[in-house]
């Protein structure tokens, strides 16, 4: 893939966005270089990027494992999500379903997390703790 882009004389370019490139899944090396009005060429800046369109799957027969240990909530989801590629997880927890008053969008690459109940949640005796775990693939797809 080769692209030429032209910009107005007074325009600063901070990024370029390419669409409809027809790239298939895989790892790609790419380089970028600038050319000024006098046709002076900058050094190439090289990088690597991965295209991943796979979506993590969920084993719906499995549940989160929750424990209360030393006044902390321990949550584990070791065998619930599957993907051929690395995943990271976003974890939220609240005292109400879909709530986030305990933790909000905590990211981890581990398959478990331990957290305490913040002082802003006044009553911990008999507290029902709701936890949401979302798996996110390297391509940003979630399940």
N, C-alpha and C positions, 0 to 999 in steps of 0.2 A: 504494500500500500504506500503510495506516495501522494502527498498533498502539497499544493502550493497555495498560500494564502496571502492576500494583499490587504493593507490597512491604510487609512488616511494618514497624511503626514503628521498630524498632531495627536494621533491616537496611541495611547499606551496599551500594550497587550499583556495581560497578566495570565491568561490561560487560553487554550483552544479546546473546542468541544467537537468531536467527530461522531457522526451518526451513520447508520446504514453502511457499516464497514464490511459486513458479511464475515466477520471473524468467527471461526469455530472454537470450541473449547480447547484450551491449551495455554502454553506459556509463550509469550512473544517478547522479543527484544525490539526496542525502538529507539530512535534518536531524533533530536530536534536541533536545528541551528537557525540563527537569525541572519538576515541580509539587510544592511542599511541602504539609505538612498544612494550612497556612493558605491554600492555593490560590494562592500566589505563583508566578509563572511565570518561569523563567530565560530568558536570551537563547537563541536557537537556535544550535546548533553545526552548521555545514554542511560536507559533505564529498562527494566523488565516489568511486564504486567501479565497477570493471569486472567483469562476469560473463563468464567465458571457459571454455567446456567442451571446447574443442578439444585434442586430444592431438598433440604433435609426431610427425612420421613420420620413419622412418629409411630411407635408400637403402641397402639391404643389399648392393648391388653395390660399395659404396665401403668403403674401409678408412681407419683413422687413418694419417696420415703422421707417422712418427717419424724424428728425426735426432739425432745426437750431435754437438754443436758446442761447442767450448771447454769441455769437461767438464760440459756441461749437456744435458739432454734437451729437445728441441723437439718438441712435438706439435701437429698441426693437423687440423681436422675441418671445413673450410670448406663442403663441399657434401654432408655426410652427413645432417644434420638439416634438416627443412623444417617451417615453420609460417607461418600467415598473420599471427601476432602475434610480438612480441618474445620471444626466448628468453634464458635464462641457462643456464649449464652448470656441473655439478658434476664435478670431476676428482679421481680417486684413482689412486695408483700404488704398486706394491709389487714386491718382489723375488720374490714368489710370486703365482700367479694369485689374483685377488680380494684380494690383500694391500694394506695401506695403510702400510707402513713407510717409504715415500719421501714421499708427500704424501697427505693424507686430506681429502676433501670440499672441495677448494679451489674456490670459486665465482668465475666470471668471465662477463662478457657478450661477451668476445672469442671468436673461433673458433680460437684457438691459445693455447698456454701454454708457458713455458720454466721449467724448474726444475732445481736441482742435486740431487745425491745426498747425503743427510745423513751426517754422520760415524758415526751409529749403524749404517749399512749398511757393514760392514767391507770387503768385497771388491768393487771396481768393475770389475776386469779380468774380462771374460767374463760380466759380470752380465746376466742377462735381466731386462728391465724390462717389467712388465705395467701397462697403463694402461686405466682405465675412464672413459668420458665419458658423462654422462647429461644430456640436454637437458630443461629444465624450462620449461613455458609460464607465462604470467602468471597463469593459473588454478591453478597448482601441479601440473599433469599432467606426467608424465615419460615419456621414451622412451629 
